[in-house]
Amino acid sequence: MNLELLESARERVGNVPILVNMASKRVKQLNAGMRPYVKPLSQDEDKLDIALREIAEGKLVCEEDKEAVEAEEENQSKWSF
């Protein structure tokens, strides 16, 4: 895994758990035979690096359900001491 790509993707997404889920799902798709949204730098480029480049370049985005996030935060604060 290329740390520069990871940092670039993290800057674009911001939320690390969401970035992990995005990259994981995309790697599964690439392993299943889907075509990449960016041209691989080499034939043996790691699928995770391709997924991170797609995220860093804005070719892959995530929609966030604001209501679900707010409800989860409210639940967490309700049970905090």
Secondary structure, 3 states (H helix, E strand, C coil): CCHHHHHHHHHHHCCHHHHHHHHHHHHHHHHCCCCCCCCCCCCCCCHHHHHHHHHHCCCCCCCCCHHHHHHHHHHHHHCCC
